[in-house]
């Protein structure tokens, strides 16, 4: 059973269609599925939604949802709500989107191995057409072996852009993936935000130089969070330029500002 907008409090659900093939705003996984059914015959469509928990008394089961025309998917929201996280996992497990080109999963807050496995499984099954080349992940990354396995996968090998925002110490996994067995070999842009303990010279630069020496030379832009809260050192910028890579840094850790509560329109 797919929920209708009438079952969601107006103050919570705010979905709109900037174009017939675009879903934007704030809503539940059931509303997302409902919309996919209405556009499933379109050649291409996109979703950019902050996912919120449903307000029903019972958790609905989702059957397989085929979205062959889905090319862009951005799902955001706070992952700390248990009900919302469970429904989010159900959506990822049900959704079949083999022609995706870009995915953004922006879910800060509490995470579990089950949740993160669902994310990586979804990314793998969504790469069947080899079109998924852009990925943005913002989540806890508590399940490190899951991240490591994904970065070794053929699906990750197709990525041209990888943006990772996490407060976890996944430095070793990222650096290993950049220089071993030509993982992430098609990468052109790498953004590491808030990833802990990355030294620009001893970690990042030396890894990039080794990658370049191994013949993997498509990377053109790298941006990382500086632990010293300063710009990337001149030496790093210069040596990066010699590799054909523009190296930049965020000057400080990013903390998402508190969301202002909006008053529903009358």
C-alpha positions as CSV (number, residue, x, y, z in Angstrom):
1,X,0.0,0.0,0.0
2,X,1.4,3.4,-1.0
3,X,0.5,6.3,1.2
4,X,-1.2,9.4,-0.2
5,X,-0.4,13.0,0.6
6,X,-3.6,13.1,2.7
7,X,-2.1,10.8,5.2
8,X,0.9,13.1,5.8
9,X,0.5,16.2,8.0
10,X,0.7,19.3,5.7
11,X,3.3,20.9,8.0
12,X,5.6,17.9,7.4
13,X,5.2,17.1,3.7
14,X,6.2,19.7,1.2
15,X,6.8,18.1,-2.2
16,X,6.7,20.0,-5.5
17,X,7.3,19.4,-9.2
18,X,9.5,22.2,-10.7
19,X,9.1,20.2,-13.9
20,X,6.9,17.2,-14.7
21,X,9.9,14.9,-14.5
22,X,11.4,16.4,-11.2
23,X,10.4,15.7,-7.6
24,X,11.7,18.2,-5.1
25,X,11.1,19.1,-1.4
26,X,10.3,17.1,1.7
27,X,8.3,13.9,2.1
28,X,8.2,10.3,3.0
29,X,9.5,7.2,1.2
30,X,5.9,6.3,0.4
31,X,5.3,9.6,-1.4
32,X,8.5,9.1,-3.3
33,X,7.3,5.6,-4.5
34,X,3.9,7.0,-5.3
35,X,5.5,9.7,-7.6
36,X,7.8,7.1,-9.3
37,X,4.7,5.2,-10.3
38,X,3.2,8.3,-12.0
39,X,6.4,9.0,-14.0
40,X,7.7,5.5,-14.6
41,X,7.0,5.7,-18.4
42,X,9.1,8.9,-18.8
43,X,12.5,8.4,-20.4
44,X,14.3,10.3,-17.6
45,X,13.4,11.8,-14.3
46,X,15.1,13.1,-11.1
47,X,14.4,13.1,-7.3
48,X,15.8,15.6,-4.8
49,X,14.0,15.0,-1.5
50,X,14.6,15.4,2.2
51,X,13.1,12.2,3.5
52,X,11.0,12.4,6.7
53,X,9.4,9.6,8.7
54,X,5.8,8.7,8.0
55,X,3.1,9.3,10.6
56,X,1.2,6.1,10.2
57,X,0.8,3.6,13.1
58,X,2.2,0.7,11.1
59,X,5.3,0.3,9.0
60,X,4.4,-0.5,5.4
61,X,6.2,-3.1,3.4
62,X,7.5,-2.0,0.0
63,X,7.6,-4.4,-2.9
64,X,10.1,-4.0,-5.7
65,X,10.0,-0.5,-7.2
66,X,11.4,-0.2,-10.8
67,X,12.6,3.2,-11.8
68,X,14.4,2.7,-15.1
69,X,14.2,6.3,-16.0
70,X,15.7,7.6,-12.8
71,X,19.0,9.4,-13.6
72,X,19.5,11.7,-10.6
73,X,18.8,10.8,-7.0
74,X,19.4,12.9,-3.9
75,X,18.0,11.7,-0.6
76,X,18.8,13.8,2.5
77,X,17.5,14.0,6.1
78,X,18.5,13.2,9.6
79,X,19.4,9.6,10.1
80,X,19.0,9.5,13.9
81,X,15.2,8.9,13.8
82,X,14.8,5.1,14.1
83,X,11.5,5.0,12.2
84,X,12.8,7.2,9.4
85,X,16.0,5.2,9.2
86,X,14.0,1.9,8.9
87,X,11.8,3.3,6.1
88,X,14.9,4.7,4.3
89,X,16.5,1.2,4.3
90,X,13.2,-0.2,3.0
91,X,13.3,2.2,0.1
92,X,16.9,1.5,-0.8
93,X,16.2,-2.3,-0.7
94,X,13.1,-2.0,-2.9
95,X,14.3,0.5,-5.5
96,X,15.7,-0.7,-8.8
97,X,17.3,2.2,-10.7
98,X,19.8,0.6,-13.2
99,X,20.3,3.8,-15.2
100,X,21.3,6.3,-12.5
101,X,24.0,8.7,-13.4
102,X,24.4,10.6,-10.1
103,X,23.5,9.7,-6.5
104,X,23.7,11.8,-3.3
105,X,22.9,10.2,0.1
106,X,23.0,12.9,2.7
107,X,22.1,11.3,6.0
108,X,24.1,12.7,9.0
109,X,23.3,11.3,12.4
110,X,23.1,7.8,13.9
111,X,24.1,4.9,11.5
112,X,24.2,1.2,11.7
113,X,25.9,-1.5,9.7
114,X,22.5,-2.5,8.4
115,X,21.8,1.0,7.1
116,X,25.2,1.4,5.5
117,X,25.1,-2.0,3.9
118,X,21.8,-1.0,2.4
119,X,23.5,2.1,0.9
120,X,26.4,0.2,-0.6
121,X,24.2,-2.6,-1.9
122,X,21.9,0.0,-3.6
123,X,25.0,1.7,-5.2
124,X,26.2,-1.6,-6.5
125,X,22.9,-2.7,-8.0
126,X,22.3,0.8,-9.5
127,X,25.6,0.6,-11.5
128,X,24.5,-2.1,-13.9
129,X,24.5,0.2,-16.9
130,X,27.9,1.7,-15.9
131,X,26.4,5.2,-16.0
132,X,26.7,6.0,-12.3
133,X,29.8,8.2,-12.3
134,X,29.0,10.8,-9.6
135,X,28.5,10.0,-5.9
136,X,28.2,12.1,-2.8
137,X,28.0,10.4,0.6
138,X,27.4,12.2,3.9
139,X,27.0,9.7,6.7
140,X,28.8,8.3,9.7
141,X,30.6,5.5,7.9
142,X,30.6,3.3,11.0
143,X,30.7,0.1,8.9
144,X,34.2,0.5,7.6
145,X,34.5,-3.0,6.0
146,X,31.4,-2.1,3.9
147,X,33.0,1.1,2.7
148,X,36.2,-0.8,1.9
149,X,34.3,-3.4,-0.1
150,X,32.4,-0.8,-2.0
151,X,35.5,1.1,-3.0
152,X,37.0,-2.2,-4.4
153,X,33.9,-2.9,-6.5
154,X,33.4,-2.4,-10.2
155,X,30.7,0.1,-9.4
156,X,33.1,2.3,-7.6
157,X,35.6,1.9,-10.5
158,X,33.2,3.8,-12.8
159,X,33.1,6.8,-10.5
160,X,34.5,10.1,-11.9
161,X,33.4,12.1,-8.9
162,X,33.5,11.0,-5.3
163,X,32.5,13.4,-2.4
164,X,32.7,11.9,1.1
165,X,31.6,13.8,4.2
166,X,32.1,11.9,7.4
167,X,33.6,12.5,10.9
168,X,34.9,8.9,11.0
169,X,38.6,7.9,10.6
170,X,38.4,6.3,7.2
171,X,41.7,7.8,6.1
172,X,43.5,4.4,5.6
173,X,40.6,3.0,3.5
174,X,40.6,6.0,1.2
175,X,44.3,6.2,0.8
176,X,44.6,2.5,0.1
177,X,41.9,2.7,-2.5
178,X,43.7,5.4,-4.4
179,X,46.9,3.4,-4.9
180,X,46.0,-0.3,-5.0
181,X,44.8,-2.5,-7.9
182,X,43.8,0.6,-9.8
183,X,40.7,1.1,-7.7
184,X,38.8,4.3,-8.5
185,X,40.8,4.5,-11.7
186,X,38.4,6.8,-13.5
187,X,38.2,9.4,-10.7
188,X,38.6,13.0,-11.8
189,X,37.3,14.7,-8.6
190,X,37.8,13.7,-5.0
191,X,36.4,15.7,-2.0
192,X,37.0,14.5,1.5
193,X,35.2,16.7,4.1
194,X,35.9,16.3,7.8
195,X,37.7,12.9,7.3
196,X,40.0,12.7,10.3
197,X,43.7,12.8,10.5
198,X,44.7,13.5,6.9
199,X,48.1,15.0,6.7
200,X,48.4,17.0,3.4
201,X,52.1,16.0,2.8
202,X,52.7,12.6,4.4
203,X,49.3,11.2,3.6
204,X,47.5,13.0,0.7
205,X,50.3,14.2,-1.5
206,X,52.5,11.1,-1.3
207,X,49.5,9.0,-2.1
208,X,48.6,11.1,-5.1
209,X,52.2,11.0,-6.3
210,X,52.3,7.2,-6.0
211,X,49.0,6.9,-7.9
212,X,50.4,9.1,-10.7
213,X,53.6,7.0,-10.8
214,X,51.5,3.9,-11.3
215,X,50.0,5.4,-14.4
216,X,46.6,6.4,-13.0
217,X,46.4,10.0,-14.1
218,X,42.8,11.1,-14.6
219,X,42.4,12.9,-11.3
220,X,42.2,16.6,-11.7
221,X,40.8,18.0,-8.4
222,X,41.2,17.1,-4.8
223,X,39.7,19.0,-1.8
224,X,40.1,18.0,1.8
225,X,39.5,19.3,5.3
226,X,42.6,20.8,6.8
227,X,43.2,19.8,10.5
228,X,45.3,23.0,10.9
229,X,42.4,25.1,9.7
230,X,44.6,26.7,7.1
231,X,44.7,26.6,3.3
232,X,46.6,23.8,1.6
233,X,50.3,24.3,2.0
234,X,52.1,26.0,-0.9
235,X,54.3,22.9,-1.4
236,X,51.3,20.7,-1.7
237,X,49.6,23.0,-4.2
238,X,52.8,23.2,-6.3
239,X,53.5,19.5,-6.3
240,X,49.9,18.7,-7.0
241,X,50.0,21.1,-10.0
242,X,53.0,19.1,-11.3
243,X,50.7,16.1,-11.3
244,X,47.9,18.0,-13.1
245,X,45.9,18.1,-9.9
246,X,44.3,21.1,-8.3
247,X,44.6,20.6,-4.5
248,X,42.5,22.7,-2.2
249,X,41.4,22.5,1.4
250,X,38.4,23.5,3.5
251,X,39.7,25.8,6.2
252,X,37.7,24.2,9.0
253,X,35.3,21.3,9.8
254,X,31.9,21.8,8.5
255,X,28.9,21.7,10.8
256,X,25.5,21.9,9.3
257,X,23.5,24.9,10.7
258,X,20.4,24.2,12.6
259,X,17.3,24.2,10.4
260,X,14.8,26.9,11.2
261,X,11.3,25.6,11.8
262,X,9.0,26.8,9.0
263,X,5.4,27.8,9.5
264,X,3.0,26.0,7.2
265,X,1.3,28.1,4.6
266,X,-2.4,28.8,5.2
